[in-house]
Amino acid sequence: MGAQTFLTQEEQQKIIECVKGVERSTSGEIVPVIASESYHYPSAVAFGSLLLGVAASVAVCMALGSEDMWMFLAIFLGAYCVFQVVLRYASTLKKPFVSRRQMAEEVDEAAITNFYLNGLHQTRDQTGIIIYVSVYERMVQVLADKGINDKVDPKVWDEVVQLVTKGIRTGAPADGICKAVAKCGELITENFPIKPDDTDELPNLIVDGEVKK
């Protein structure tokens, strides 16, 4: 499942309206970002192809009753090349060869990268918040700009993350994201109320780099 199929068009619009509603009471800029995956994990493809290639070679040689090393190597090379292609394009199959720690590190890095690429560090009052959802890893990261982190304990974002992950686990990702957006509003409205000249500086939803309006 990629980012484009993670949410229906109706769910995307629901999130957009939720963000707009929350931003009517705060100068904070909340941007949910949905990414298909945070990294393509080439090492997992190589390692998985190696293990599966060896397993396939052993199985075929045993089935043929052969102990010919050259036959084993020939089968292995063929199987390795096949699994390289399979794991590269069937991303679900490579997941067993990626550790949770590696996925968490890649999601953290991708969230930071998206924070800057999407201009969340450029708001007038440094009040950008990104809710980064990586579909493949089923992981969420929330980051806020300096203006907010100077007044709000960064640890509170863990609760926002839990709201999104619970929504994903229960099959209601849009509801989880909307609850997270609302929670962000609760956390920042007191310190960052809406201003008379406030404008909507950032997109209200980004799906795989595509701005949704």
C-alpha positions, 0 to 999 in steps of 0.5 A, a space after each residue: 500500500 502506497 501513500 496514494 491509496 492509504 487514504 481515500 479522497 474523502 479521508 484526505 478532504 476530511 483531514 484538510 478540513 480538520 487542519 483548517 478548523 484547528 488553524 482558525 484558533 491558532 497561528 500554528 501551522 500544522 502539516 500532515 505529510 503522508 509518505 509511501 516509504 521513508 527509504 528503499 532499504 537496498 541492504 535488505 534487498 541484498 541480504 534477503 536475496 542472499 538468504 533466499 538464493 541460498 535456500 532455493 539452491 539448497 532446496 533444488 539440489 536436494 530435490 535433484 539429489 545433486 551434490 555438484 557445487 557448480 550446479 549449486 552456484 549456477 542455481 544460486 546466481 540465478 535465484 539471487 538475481 530473481 530475488 533482487 528484482 522481486 524484493 526491489 519491487 515487492 516491498 512488503 517481502 523485504 520487510 522481514 530483512 529490515 530491523 525496526 531500529 533501522 526503520 525508525 532511524 530512516 523515518 526520523 531522518 525522513 521526517 526532518 528532511 520533509 520538515 525543511 523541504 516543505 518549508 515548515 521552518 520558514 513560518 513567520 513565528 516559527 510555528 510549523 508542526 509536521 505530522 509525518 506518516 510513513 506508510 510502509 514502516 507504519 511509523 509516525 514522527 511529529 516535529 515542531 519548529 523552534 518557536 513552539 518547542 521553546 514553549 511546549 515540552 517536546 515530549 508531548 508530541 509522543 501523545 500525538 504520535 500515539 493518536 495517529 498510530 492507534 488510528 492506523 492500527 484500528 483501520 481508521 487512519 484519517 480519524 487518528 490524524 484528525 485527532 492528532 491535529 486537534 491535539 496539536 491545536 490544544 497544545 499550542 493555542 494558548 501560547 500561539 493564538 490566532 492573529 488578526 493578520 494571520 494567513 495560511 502559510 503552508 499546505 494543509 496536507 501533503 501526500 507523497 510530495 503532492 499538495 492537497 487542497 
